[in-house]
Amino acid sequence: MRLCLLLSLVGCSFKAAGVSGDGAASVDVLDTGTLSGDEEDTGEAQGGSDTPSDPERSDDDLDGYTEAEGDCDDDDADVRPGLPDVCDGIDNDCDDDVDEDARAEDPFEPNDSIAHELGDLDAVGSFEVDAFLHDEDDIDRFSFVYTDSLIDLDTLTVELTNLPGDITYKMKITALGSGEEVFEDFSTPSDDAMIFTLESGLGYDSDTFQVTISSLGGAGCTTPYRLNIVHSDWWGRP
C-alpha cells in the first residue's frame, strides 16, 4: 500500500518536471494566454491615435512663417513678418499697423513742407490731382501760377472731391505773393466737395497759390481725394 502511494507521487512529479539537456531539472510553465504587466499592449504604442500637431506651428500657406512665429494670416502667403506694408488696407507685415509703407507709393511725396509745383495754370487750363493722406500727420501741399487781367473776366475754382465721411479734411489756400490766406474750411461727413472760387472783378488777382490739404481725423491711402483746379473765363475756357 505504501509502495503504490509512493509511486503515484513520483509519477505526478514526472509530469510537472523534466530534465534539461545539461541534466538540470526544468519546470514547464503553463501558458495562460495572458501577458505580464510589462508586456501588455496598451494600444498607445501600436494602433493608438497620434497626438494632433499644434496648428500654430504649422505653416499652412508655405511662406516660411507659422502663427507661432508671427504670421497673422497663415492662409495668405502675401502676409507675413518682414514684408513691405503696401497700400491695400491689409496689415502685410503683421505689426498691427496698416499701410504704413504706402508713403512710398504717393507720387507727390515729399510735399509735407515744400509744395509740389503743378505749374502754370494758364498754360493748361486745369489741373486734376489724385492723392492721399497716408496718415493723420501727413500734409499735402500743391502750388500753381494763376494769371488774370486788369479787367477780370476770369474765374479760378479749386475743388476738393472724393471725400469719405470718416476723414475730416482741412483745405487752406494761400496767395504766396501777398501772403493772404484766401480760403480755409473743414469737411463734414455730409460734404461731397469743398469748393473755393475766386470771382472775377476789377484788379489783378495774379499770384502763385498754394493749396494745403491736411486731416483733423482719419487718413488712408485706399481713399484718395481729388483736387481739381480750373481757370475759366467768359469765352468758355478751359
C-alpha positions, 0 to 999 in steps of 0.5 A, a space after each residue: 500500500 505504501 509502495 503504490 502511494 509512493 509511486 503515484 507521487 513520483 509519477 505526478 512529479 514526472 509530469 510537472 518536471 523534466 530534465 534539461 539537456 545539461 541534466 538540470 531539472 526544468 519546470 514547464 510553465 503553463 501558458 495562460 494566454 495572458 501577458 505580464 504587466 510589462 508586456 501588455 499592449 496598451 494600444 498607445 504604442 501600436 494602433 493608438 491615435 497620434 497626438 494632433 500637431 499644434 496648428 500654430 506651428 504649422 505653416 499652412 500657406 508655405 511662406 516660411 512663417 507659422 502663427 507661432 512665429 508671427 504670421 497673422 494670416 497663415 492662409 495668405 502667403 502675401 502676409 507675413 513678418 518682414 514684408 513691405 506694408 503696401 497700400 491695400 488696407 491689409 496689415 502685410 507685415 503683421 505689426 498691427 499697423 496698416 499701410 504704413 509703407 504706402 508713403 512710398 507709393 504717393 507720387 507727390 511725396 515729399 510735399 509735407 513742407 515744400 509744395 509740389 509745383 503743378 505749374 502754370 495754370 494758364 498754360 493748361 487750363 486745369 489741373 486734376 490731382 489724385 492723392 492721399 493722406 497716408 496718415 493723420 500727420 501727413 500734409 499735402 501741399 500743391 502750388 500753381 501760377 494763376 494769371 488774370 487781367 486788369 479787367 477780370 473776366 476770369 474765374 479760378 475754382 479749386 475743388 476738393 472731391 472724393 471725400 469719405 465721411 470718416 476723414 475730416 479734411 482741412 483745405 487752406 489756400 494761400 496767395 504766396 505773393 501777398 501772403 493772404 490766406 484766401 480760403 480755409 474750411 473743414 469737411 463734414 461727413 455730409 460734404 461731397 466737395 469743398 469748393 473755393 472760387 475766386 470771382 472775377 472783378 476789377 484788379 489783378 488777382 495774379 499770384 502763385 497759390 498754394 493749396 494745403 490739404 491736411 486731416 483733423 481725423 482719419 487718413 488712408 491711402 485706399 481713399 484718395 481725394 481729388 483736387 481739381 483746379 480750373 481757370 475759366 473765363 467768359 469765352 468758355 475756357 478751359 
